[in-house]
């Protein structure tokens, strides 16, 4: 970690002496070092450089560089104090958001329908997609930006593409009642639509497919599979044995955690292990043979 511009802390009353001289900027800083840092927003100066090989990113503040370095080191200093959880995070705001999965706090409320959210970004998306005129320039800009992000991720991130195609295929399979364009998905799931619904609905909590607030959860998280690496991983991920209904809050709290030993000892893990023998005979090399999606249907990027 390297920053070529170290500034000594200096306590000083907020006066016009520390007013930004940039034309049109009314910012007044509490101390001269704050003004120096602020001026970088005008000059574009980024003296704090990441020294991790191959990165090359630079930042205007040393604190931002410190936070960035955690993407390389994997350091997660912010730990959840909720009993039995044990999760930790690289950023304080992620921990704050995570704690709401325990407390069920939802401080961001939609003024129109009073629906509440744990994060302001989720509220913003909700307002845009549910309470904004679809013909407005604001909505069209939002949709364009959202679709541009997804197109870029689809083009540059194979795992993002495969995971989203898996979710889309499963959603379409359930929403169309096992109808059209579901042959490949049917093969991946390993059972009919009616059998899958019956399996998901057979749970001790009384949850049912389509129930508000209930998610279809992958027992072993999608992110733990390399889905673009071949049909065996795709079948393991999508197979009905690896699917269950889970309350949305619990699913979010669970996140992408995956313990290989614990999963192997579970009913789902044992069932998948038996099926895998047959899959390995069918695909002995496990070569790449397409993503987990309907073979005759492209995944819609625009998810309006």
Secondary structure, 3 states (H helix, E strand, C coil): CEECCCCCCCCCCCCHHHECCCCCCCCECCCHHHHHHHHHHHHCCCCEECCCCCCCCEECCHHHHHHHHHHHHCCCCEECCCCCCCCEECCHHHHHHHHHHHHCCCCEECCCCCCEECCHHHHHHHHHHHCCCCCCHHHHHHHHHHHHHHHHHHHHCHHHHHHHHHHHHHHHHHHCCCCCCCHHHHHHHCCCHHHHHHHHHCCCCCCCCCCCCEEEEECCCHHHCCHHHCHHHHHHHHCHHHEEEEEHHHHHHHCCCCCHHHHHHCHHHHHHHHHHHHHHHHCCCCCCCCCCCCCCCCCCCCCC
